[in-house]
Structure formats: C-alpha cells, structure tokens
Amino acid sequence: MKKIILIAAMAFASVAAFAQNKFAHVNFQELVTLMPEADAARAQMNAASKEADETYQAMVEEFQGKYQQYQQKAASWTQTIRESKEKELSDMQARIQEFGQNVQNELQQQQQQLMAPIYQKANETVQALAKEGKYIYVFDVTTLLYVDDAQSTDLTPAARKALNIADDRTIESLQAELQAQAAAMQQ
C-alpha cells in the first residue's frame, strides 16, 4: 500500500511539475518570410532569375534562328556543310540544356546562401525571447496539430517586433505585393 501511495505521489508531483513548465509557440515560417532581409533576398533572386531567363531565351532564339536557316538551306548544302551545321545545332542544344540545369542549381545555391543568415537571425531571436521568458519549449505552429493558447504563449508577435516586421505586414499582403510585382514584370 505504501508503494502505491508513493508511486501516486511521484506521479502527481511529476504532473504538477510538468504543468508548471512554460511552453510557447511561434510561426517561424511567417517570421522568415516577412523579415525585411527576406525582401532583399527575394529581390536579389528575382534579378538573378530574370537575368538567367533572358540569357536562356537568347540562347534558344539563336538556336531557333540557326535551325530555321538549316531547314531553308539544307537541300542546297553539300553533305559536309550539312553535317557541320547539324553538329553545330546538336552542340547548341546540349549547351542550352546544360545551361538550364546549371543555372537552376546555381539559383538554388544562391537562395540557400541568401536565406541562411535570415533563418539564423530568426532562430536566434526566438531563442533569445524563449530564454528571456524562461520557456522550456518553443514549438513551431506549422508542425503542430493543436495548440492550446491558454497554456502556450505565442512568441510570434514579440519576435515580429524584434525582427522589425511591420504590424500590418502579413503573408497575405506579401502575396499581394509579389503578385503585383509579377504582373508589372509581365507588362
């Protein structure tokens, strides 16, 4: 009987200790996406992507021009000239394909390099807020199925303030900005 009472007391004590633990949650992706530094990274990536697209299009247009010339004149060329032009077209196609693959890899690497310090700054900010608030755990709400706001503190507003994210800036307003920019670029 004493063992059962002792076990019950220990269980009650651990539940009570667990209940006193402070938990917090944060929308980490929102923070990273809305940080002013992320705007600068997006602008850099858009510029690099646009330049890559322009270069790719120029290569494709050059290929198409040479291919049209080949189609128009192939019948009048000697076998040697025709084979030379076919090899040239084949080499151009390979260069275009290689360029497309390489530029995609480079753009991904550039994005990772630009975003790494942004993620680090957001992470350090959340950690500092957690230590300041003496939280034991901080969870990312994007990976949680449920959060009881009465028992978990939302650090997102404090982190937004610490990261200089304007109060009126939301994911929705950012999406509207990006759509407007994309529409302006297409005109």
C-alpha positions in Angstrom: 0.0 0.0 0.0 2.9 2.4 0.8 4.4 1.7 -2.6 1.1 2.6 -4.3 0.8 5.8 -2.4 4.5 6.6 -3.1 4.0 5.9 -6.8 0.8 8.0 -6.9 2.6 10.9 -5.1 5.5 10.7 -7.5 3.2 10.7 -10.5 1.2 13.6 -9.0 4.5 15.5 -8.4 5.7 14.9 -12.0 2.4 16.0 -13.4 2.4 19.1 -11.3 6.0 19.9 -12.3 5.1 19.3 -15.9 2.1 21.6 -15.6 4.4 24.4 -14.3 6.6 24.2 -17.3 6.3 27.1 -19.6 5.5 26.4 -23.3 5.5 28.8 -26.2 4.9 28.6 -29.9 5.9 30.6 -32.9 5.0 30.8 -36.6 8.6 30.5 -37.7 7.9 30.5 -41.5 5.8 33.7 -41.1 8.8 35.4 -39.4 11.3 34.3 -42.0 9.0 35.2 -44.9 8.1 38.6 -43.6 11.5 39.8 -42.4 12.9 42.8 -44.3 16.0 40.8 -45.1 13.8 38.3 -46.9 12.5 41.1 -49.2 16.1 41.9 -50.1 16.9 38.2 -50.8 13.7 37.9 -52.9 14.7 41.0 -54.9 18.2 39.5 -55.5 16.8 36.2 -56.5 14.3 37.8 -58.9 17.1 39.8 -60.5 19.3 36.7 -60.9 16.4 34.6 -62.2 15.4 37.3 -64.7 19.0 37.5 -66.0 19.2 33.7 -66.3 15.8 33.6 -68.1 17.0 36.4 -70.5 20.2 34.5 -71.2 18.3 31.2 -71.7 15.8 32.9 -74.1 18.7 34.5 -76.1 20.3 31.0 -76.5 17.0 29.5 -77.6 16.3 32.3 -80.1 19.8 31.9 -81.5 19.2 28.1 -81.8 15.9 28.6 -83.5 17.3 31.1 -86.0 20.1 28.7 -87.0 17.6 25.8 -87.1 15.4 27.8 -89.5 18.4 28.6 -91.6 19.3 24.9 -91.6 15.8 23.9 -92.8 15.8 26.5 -95.5 19.2 25.8 -96.9 19.9 22.2 -96.1 18.9 20.9 -99.5 21.4 23.2 -101.2 24.3 22.4 -99.0 26.9 19.8 -99.5 27.0 16.8 -97.2 30.0 18.2 -95.3 28.3 21.6 -94.7 25.1 19.9 -93.7 26.9 17.6 -91.2 28.8 20.6 -89.8 25.6 22.5 -89.3 23.9 19.5 -87.7 26.7 19.1 -85.3 26.6 22.8 -84.5 22.9 22.6 -83.8 23.4 19.5 -81.7 26.1 21.2 -79.7 23.9 24.3 -79.2 21.1 22.1 -77.9 23.4 20.4 -75.5 24.8 23.8 -74.3 21.2 25.1 -73.8 20.2 22.1 -71.8 23.4 22.2 -69.7 22.9 25.9 -69.1 19.4 25.3 -67.9 20.5 22.6 -65.4 23.5 24.6 -64.2 21.6 27.8 -63.7 18.9 26.1 -61.7 21.5 24.6 -59.4 23.2 27.9 -59.0 20.0 29.7 -58.3 19.1 27.1 -55.6 22.5 27.5 -54.0 22.2 31.3 -54.2 18.8 31.2 -52.5 20.2 28.9 -49.7 23.1 31.3 -49.2 20.9 34.3 -49.0 18.3 32.6 -46.7 20.8 31.0 -44.3 21.5 34.2 -42.3 17.8 35.1 -42.3 16.9 31.7 -40.8 19.8 32.1 -38.3 18.7 35.6 -37.2 15.1 34.4 -36.8 16.2 31.4 -34.8 18.5 33.4 -32.6 15.7 35.9 -31.9 13.2 33.2 -31.0 15.9 31.6 -28.7 16.6 34.9 -27.0 12.9 35.5 -26.4 12.5 32.0 -25.1 15.4 32.4 -22.7 14.1 35.8 -21.6 10.7 34.4 -20.9 12.1 31.3 -19.3 10.3 29.0 -21.7 11.3 25.3 -21.6 10.0 24.5 -25.1 9.1 26.6 -28.1 7.2 24.8 -30.8 6.7 25.8 -34.5 3.0 26.1 -35.1 3.4 24.9 -38.7 4.2 21.4 -37.5 1.7 21.2 -34.7 -1.7 19.7 -35.0 -3.1 21.6 -32.0 -2.0 24.5 -29.7 -3.9 25.5 -26.6 -3.3 29.2 -26.5 -4.3 29.3 -22.8 -1.3 27.1 -21.9 1.2 28.1 -24.6 2.4 31.6 -25.2 2.6 32.9 -28.8 6.0 34.4 -29.3 5.3 35.4 -32.9 4.2 39.0 -32.1 7.3 39.6 -29.9 9.6 38.0 -32.5 8.0 40.1 -35.3 8.7 43.2 -33.2 12.3 42.1 -32.5 12.8 41.4 -36.2 11.4 44.8 -37.3 8.4 43.3 -39.2 5.7 45.9 -39.5 2.4 45.1 -37.6 0.3 45.4 -40.8 2.6 43.1 -42.8 1.0 39.7 -43.3 1.6 36.7 -45.5 -1.5 37.8 -47.5 -0.2 41.3 -48.0 3.2 39.9 -49.1 1.5 37.6 -51.6 -0.4 40.6 -53.0 2.8 42.6 -53.3 4.5 39.7 -55.1 1.6 39.2 -57.5 1.6 42.9 -58.3 5.3 42.8 -59.0 4.9 39.7 -61.2 2.1 41.4 -63.1 4.2 44.5 -63.6 7.1 42.5 -64.9 4.9 40.8 -67.5 3.7 44.1 -69.0 
